[in-house]
Amino acid sequence: MESLETELDRARALDPGKLADAIESIGFECTRCGACCKSEAEDPHTATVFPDEVRELQERGDYDWRDVARPMPYGLDAGEDGEGETFEWALATDGCGDCTFYEEEDGVGACTVHEDRPLICRTYPFSVVLSEDSEGGQPMGEAVDRKGPVRAHECEGLGREIDREDAEELAEALKERAIRELEEAIGVRENYRPVERAPGEVVVHDSEGPKRGDGTSVTAGDTSITRDADG
């Protein structure tokens, strides 16, 4: 198993031109079906968002942290807000489990923060293979196609012709995402520290250290985390 630092070096060395070649070969055009923004079966939409991306979306719409992001549900006990400790953040969802920034009219979907959408949204339905050891465990699901280092995940827009300019833009975002994901993972590892929490509370460990569910940092002097009135 390669170290995160080794994989990060691989990500930084990715050739965007080759990524664009692979994307062109697979083909893609967004049909605005909204499948990647909506809940699946009874599972809420889950898309990873970096802490700085949360803040960028906050600034764009004068949102509170919880309007933008929720604790990644994996590892949390069941319940409306979950309980326990988890790693990373997911985009917030509405009462139906769809992305809170998704809207639909006459079956055509749209992202209300399209220009500022997170990298995972910019690059869907593609991801990058950095080594065979990193093949599994992808939040985007199993790959349905692969060309070189690029994997394509299930999406009705696959196989459609894509302009070279669009493929190159997607490739640049895909490389940036691969780098950012590894930098975040390294930051989580380096800034992780155990914290005491009150029953029913959630602690999220991201690259900036432990946080409450509202995005505020848990300082070294905190001995417990108290849920605010909005829960």
N, C-alpha and C positions, 0 to 999 in steps of 0.2 A: 504494500500500500504506500503510494507516494505521499510525501508531506504536503501540507497546504501550500507551503512556500514554493515547492517544486512545481505544483500545479499552477500557482500564480505566475511563475516565470513562463510556463507554457502559454498561459492566457495572454500575457503581454507580448509574446512572440507570434501570436496568430496573425496571419496575412489576410487583411480584409478583402483583398482581391480574390483569394481562393474561396473565402466564405461566400462572396457574392456569386462566384461561379457555381458553387453548390446550390445556392438559393435559386439561381436562374434555372439550373438543371431540374430541380424539384418543381419549381413553379409555384406561384402564390398570388392570389388577389383576395382582399377582404370582401366578403359578400354582405357584411353588416347583418349577419344572422343573429349575433348576440350570444352565441353558444358559449364563448369564452368568458363572458361577463355574467352569466346567470348560474344559479345553483343547479346542481345535478342530482336528480332523485331527491333525497332528503338531506344531501350534503350542501351546506352553504358554499358560495363562491369563495375560493381561497387563493389569493395572489400575494406573493411576498412583496413587501415595500420596505425600502431602506429608511432609516431615521431622517436623513436629510431630505428624502423625497416627501416624507410626511410633512415636514416643515414647509417645503416649497408649495405643497397643495394647501396648507393652512394659510399661507400668505396670499395665495391666489384668491381664495374665497372667504377669508376671515373666518375660517373654521376652527373649532376646538380640535384637539388631538383625536379625541374619540369619534369625531365626525369623519375623520380620514382613515384611522387605523384601529385595529383591534388586536389583542394578543393572538399570536398564532395558536390555533386550538390544539395542535398535536401535543399530547402529554398532559393536557389539563383534564381534570375531572369533569363529568357532565354537569350541566346546569346552564342557566341563562348566560352568565358571564364566565363560567368555568371556575376552577379553583386550582391552585398549585403554581408551579414554575414552568415556564416555557421559553423558547428561543425565537427571537425575531417577531416581526409584525406582519399582519395581513391587512389588505384593504378592508375597510368597513363594509358591512352589508346592510341591506334594508330588511324589512319584516318578512320578505319572501326568500331571503338568502341570496339575492342578487347583489352585485357590486352597487354600492350606494351612488356611484357616479354614472350608472347606466340608465338610459331611458329608451323607450321604444314607442314607436307610433306606426300603426298599420303593418306590424311585423318587421319593421326596419329599425335596427338598433343604432344608438349613438352614444358616444362618451362625452359627458358634459365637461370634462377636463382634458380633452383630447390632446391639446398642445403641451400639456404638462403631465401626461400620463406616465406612470413608472416604467422603468426599463423592461420589466417582465411583460407588460402590456405592449410596449413598442416592438418587442421581438417575437411575440406569439405568432405562429405556432412553432417557432424554431428554438433549438438550444444547441450547445456546443459539446462535443466529446473531447475532453482534454487528455484522458487516458482511459484505458479499458477498465481500470479500477473504479473510475467515476461514472460508469455506465448506468448504474441503477439508482433508485431512490429519488427520481425526479418528481417534483410536485406537479408537473405538466402531464404526467401519465406516460404510458409506454410510447415509444417511437413507432411510427408507421412507415417511415422511410428514412434513409440515411445516405448522404453523399459526402464522402470524405469525413471531415470533422463535424459536419452539420447534421443534426437530427431534426426530423419533422414530426410533429405530434398531431393527433387527429383534428382535422379541421376541414370543412367542406370547401374552403377556398384553395386547398392544395391542388397542384396540377394545372393551374391556370397560368397564362403567360404573364410575366412580370417585366417591366422596363428595367434596363440596366441601371439607370439612375436610382430607381427605387430599391433594387437589389443591393446596390452599394451602400445606400443609406441604412438599410436593414442590417447589412453586414457590420457596419461601424457600430451600430447600437448593440449588436450581438456580442462583439468583442468587448465593448465597454461593460456590458452586463456580466460576462464571464469574469472579468477582472474585479468588478465591484462585489460580486458574490463571494469571491475568495478573500478579498480584503475584509469584507464584513465577517466572514467565518473566523479569520485570524484575529480580528478585533474582539469578537465574542470570546474567543479562547483567552486572549490576553487580559481582558477586562472582567472576566467572570470572577465573582466572589460570592460565597454563600451569604444569604441574608435570612433573618428571622421574619416571618410574616404571620399576621393574625389569621385565624380560621376563616375560610371563605374568601381569602384574598388571592390575587394573582401577582406574580412577579415576572417581568419579561426581561430576559438577558439579551441585550444587543451589543453592538460594537462599542457603544458609549458607556456600558455598564448596566447594572440592574435598574429597572424603571417600574413605576406603578402602571396600572392600566390606563391612566390618563396621560402617560408619557413623561411625568415628572420623575426626576432621578431619585433613587434611594441613596441617601448619603451614608457615609461610614458610621455615623452616630445613631442612625435609625435602628431601633430594636424590634419594631413591628411596623406594619403598614396598615393604616386605617382607611377603609373605604369611605369615599365622600358620599354626600347625601344622594347623589344621582346614581350611585352604585355602578 
